[in-house]
Amino acid sequence: MRKAIALAALIALSGCAALPTNAPTAHQVQRELRLGTIGGVPYKLVDIDPAVAMAPARSNQLPMLQLEALGAGAEPGRTDLIRPGDTLSIAIFEVGVSLFSSGSGAGAPDAGPTANAQRISAQVKDDGTIDLPYVGVVKAEGAYPDSLAGTIRARLRQFSQSPEVLVGITDSVENVAYVSGLVGKSGRYRLSSAREKLLDVIAIAGGSSVDPAEAEVRIVRGNRTAALPLVDLLPEDLANVTVLPGDRIQVLRRRKSYTVFGATDRVSQVSFETASVSLAEAVARVGGPSDARADAKAVYLFRFEQAGPGGRPQPVIYRLNLMQPQSYFAAQLFPMQDKDVLLFANAGANIPSKFLNVINQLFSPFVTVRAATTGNGGL
């Protein structure tokens, strides 16, 4: 029996590295950090001490990066493409005798040359056509106002003297953005050739109805979504993306949160619930690092920060050593930011501990049966 247990132990020890873990160890994190980059971008490693904790806080730039990525490569097309459901305004000008005149004044012998105008409103049908007097059925879908005006003008020349045609889109079904939430007026807003930016459309909708410091702007484009605190978005930012047809923009009350991973009993996303949260409070709210699994010397906080005015966001990793008494003072002073990520690294001694637990689970039934059998034999 002892030989069997020893053999099983040797086999299990050989596979210790394959035991499941829910977070890297401090050694594994340090090994990755020695590469010097994260995703090809140089990172910055900072140990949290009282001096660092008391330095001016920099906001997490991850939401800004996500919004910039949403607009990257998105080239807006012309805003005056005619589509089914659009309402068109068609103005027809004629010199002399008019097809559309209701009186004889224009055609009287003593009347001088006059330009009569007729304005027609037409909605593009589902098949993409419109129907006009004297002109008949005209294909409008996929055309632009100037080219459609040329088509109508060419057809009118056989009936009218020097006709001129102007076409405009008065209402568009598809070339619009939808704005909802905490704004002055929710609704559907047509996009123009001015290429409205995100902040422009929010302003057209009446702006935020709550303090921008408490608001979050969220934009949904296809199957992609990005959100950013409204107060962080400036007109000159790349994140102030050009709004495209079909975009859905929401202004919501902002709920700041951080996410916790690794050797803790509560892997979760945690809302701030208060105006500010310190690192010490953030660690305590999730029960702190697990005594049995975590390395208290290796608590990491991941954040994107802007390197300086006008600089690109840079990955910054803050490291907290809970085995040092001064770290608890620093943790009280260090402010959490929206979308921060906390990682409690696994302790290196955790793997042998897990192995012993596995051995115990494998052989405890046998030991229990053996003890029961031995006990019965002695009766």
N, C-alpha and C positions, 0 to 999 in steps of 0.2 A: 504494500500500500504506500509506504514512504517513497519507494522508487517511482511509483506512478505519479505521486504528487510532485516530486522533484522534476520528473520529465515534463509534466504539464507546466511547471513554473518556468523551466528553461525555454519552452516553446512560447509561452506568453511573454517572457522578457524580451525575446527576439522580436516581438511585434509591438513593443511598447510605443514605438514612434508612430504606430498606426492607430493608437487609441484616440477616440474622438475628443476634440476640444472645441470650445466655443469662442476662443480668442487666442492670439499669439502670445508667446511668453515675452518677457522684457528682452531676452537675448535675441529673439527673432525680430522684434521691432528695431532694436539697435542695429542688427545686421542689414535690414532694409534701409535704415537711415544712412548707413555708411555709403550707400550708392550715390548720395548727394542730390538726387532728384526724385520728384514724385510726378509720374506721368510726363517726364521730360522737362518739368518746371523745377528750378532750384527751390528747395525748401529752407526754412529757417527753424532751428531748434532752440527753444528758450526754456531755461529752468526757472520755475516760479519761485521767487523770493520776495521779501517785502518791498524791495526797490522796484522790481518789475510790476508787482501788484498795484503800486501807487502811481505808476506812469499813466498818462492819459489813455483811455481806452479807445481802441479802433474797432469800428463795426465789422461784423462778418460780411465779406464781399461775395459769398457764394450765391445768394439770390441775384445779385447784379450780374454775375457771370452766366447764370442760367438764362436770364432775360436777354443778355447780349447774344448768347448762342441761339436763342429762338429767332432772332432777327438776322443772323448770319446767313448769307447766301440767298435770302429771300428778296427777289427783284420784283418790285411792283410793276404790273403792266399798265397800259392806258386805262384811265378811269371812265372813258366815254364809249366803251364797247357796248353795243346794243344787244340786249338779251331778251328772251321771252318774258313777258310780264312788265317790261319797262313801259312807261308812259312818255310819249313823244309830243313835243310842241312843234308844229310845222307851219311856217309862215310863207305864203306864196304871194309874190309881188308881180303885177302885170302892168304893162304900159298900154294906154289906149283902151280899146274895147276889151272888157274883162269877162272871162268865163264865169267868175264868181260874183259879178256886180248884180245888184238887185234893181238898179234904176237905169235910166237912159242918159243921166248926166254925163257919164264918162264918155259915152259914144255920140253925144250931140255934135252936129256939124261945126258949131261955133266954139266948141270946147277945145282947149289946148291939150297938149299931152299931159296925162295924169298917170300916177302910179297907184293902182288899187291894191290893197293888201287883204288877204284872207288868212285867218289863223285857224288851224285845225288841230285838235287834240286827238291822238290815236294811241291805243294800247297795242303793243306787240302781242299777237296771239301765240298760243302754245306751239303752233307750227312755225313760228318765227316770221310771220308775214303781217303786213298791215294792208288795209283796203281804203283807197282814196278816190274821191270823185274824179272822173275823166281819166284818171291814171290807172285805176284797177288795182290788182293785187301786186304788192311789191315785197320782195324778200328783204327783211330788215335785220334779222338775227345775224350776228357776226360782223355787221358793218359798223362803220363809225359815222357820226352825224354828217360830216362833210361829204363822204362818199355816197351816203343815202340821198343827200340833197342833190348831188349830181345826177343820180339815177332818175329821181322825180323830175328834175329840170329837163332832162333829155326827152322824157315821155310827154311833157307838157308843150314842147316846142311845136308839135304838129297841130295843136289846138289853140295856142295863145301866142301873143306878140311879145317877144323878149321877156319870157318869164324868169324870175329869180326865186330861189328857194333857200330858206334857212331852216335847219333842223336842230333841235335841242332836246336833251333828256330832262324832263321835269321830275320824274320819279323813277328810281331804280330799285329792283327787287334784290339783285345779287351784289351789286357794287356798294355794299353797305357794311357797317360794323354795328354790333349790338352792345349796348352799354346798360348795365344793371347794377343793383346794389345801392350803396349809400352815396348816391349822386343827386344833384338837383332835379334831374328829369331823366328817368330811364327811357330807353327807346331804341329805335333803329335810325342810324345816322348815315346819310349818304356820304361817300368819300369823293373828294374832288381832285382836280389836277394839281392842287397845292401839296399833295402827298402828306396828309395829316399824320403827325406823330402821336404817340400814345398820350402824352400830356395834352396835346391839342384836342383830341377827341373827348378826354375827360372834361376839359374846359368847356367845350361845346355843349356837353351834357349838364352843365351847371356846376361842375366842380364837386369836390367831396363835401358831403353834408355833415361830416364829423371832422374833428381836428386831424390834420394830416399826420400828426405824430401817432395817432391811434388807428390810422387807416392802412390797409394793404391793397395794392392794385394787383389783380390777377388777370392774365390774358391766356385764352385758350385758342390755339391755332391748330386745326386738325386734331391729331391725337397727342399733341404736345401742350404742356401747361408750364407756365412760369409765374412766379409771384415775387413781389418786392415791397418793402415798406414804402409807402407813398412819399414820406418825408425824405427818403434817401435818393429819390429819382430827380435828377436835374435836367433841364432842357438840353444841355450840351453832352449828356452821357450817351454812350453807344447803346445803353439799355433803353433809352427813349426811342424805341424802334418805330419804323414806319408801319402804320396800321394797314393791313391787307383786307380785301373783301372776305367776309365770312368770319373775321376775328370776333371773339366774344370777350368783352372786357367787364370785369366786376371790380367794384370797390367794396371791400369788406372791412369789418372791424378786425384789427390786427390781434392775433393770438401768438405771442412769442413762445418758442419751445426749444428744447435741446433734446438730443438723443443719446442714449446710454447703451454701450455694448460691452461684451467681455465677461470677466469673472465676477458677476454680481447676480444676486437673486432676482433682480428686476431689470431685464433688458427691455427698454421701453422708450417711448417718446413722452416727454414730460413738459407740460405747459408751465409758464412762469407763474401765472395766477397773481403775481404782484408786479409792481412797476419795475423792480430790479431784483436780481437774484445773484448772490455771491457763489463762488465756486464751492465754498464750504457747505452752503445750503443745498446746492445742486447735488453734491455727493451724498449728503444726509438724506435727501428726499427719496433716493432709490435704495437706501439701506447700506450704502457704502460698498467697498470691495468685500468680497466673500473671504472670511477668515480661512476657510479650508482650501480655496482655489486661487486666490489673487496674490499678486506681488504688491505689497503696500508701497514699495519704493518706485513703482512704475504705474502712475496714473497719468494718462495722456489726454490732452485736449486739442482737437483738430479744428483749425479755423483758416479761412482765407482773409488776408488783410491787405489793404492797399499800401504799397511800399512808401509812397509819398504823394504829394499833390500831383495829380495827373499821371501817376504811375500805375502799372498793371497790378492787379491783385496777386499776392504771393501766398503759397501754402505756409502756414506757421503751425508748428507743433509745440505746445506748452507741456512741460513735464513737471509733475508734482511728486515729491517724495514724502509720504506720510509717516515715515520713520524718523523724520527730523522735526523736533518740536517747533522750530520757527516756521515750518510749512503751514501750520494751523493758523498762525497770524496772517500769513500771506494769502491763504485760501479765503479768509474772511474779507480781505480787501480786494481780491481779484473779481471783477464783474463778469458774469456770463453774458454772452451775446446770442441773439436769435440765430437758430440753426447751428449752434455749436454741437460738436460730437465729443462725448467722453468715452474713453476706452480704459477699462481696468484690465491690465495685462495679467495673463496666467503666470503663476509661480512655476519655476522650473521643477520644484519638488512635487508639483501636482501630478506629473505623469506616473511616478512610482506609487503615489497614493491611489490613483485610479486603478493601477494594476492590482494592488492589494484588494481593492473593492471588488474587482472582477473575480479574483481568485476566491474571495470569500463567498461571492454569489454562486460560483460554480461548485464549490465543495461543501458549503454549509449543509445542504440537504443530506449528503453522504455522512457527514459527521453526526448529524442529528439522528439518522437511522442507526448508525453504529453505536451511539451512546444508548439509544433506546434498547437495542438488541442486547448489549452488554448488561444493562440493568435488569432486563427480564431473565437473562440467564442466571443472575445471582439470586433470584427468588426461590 
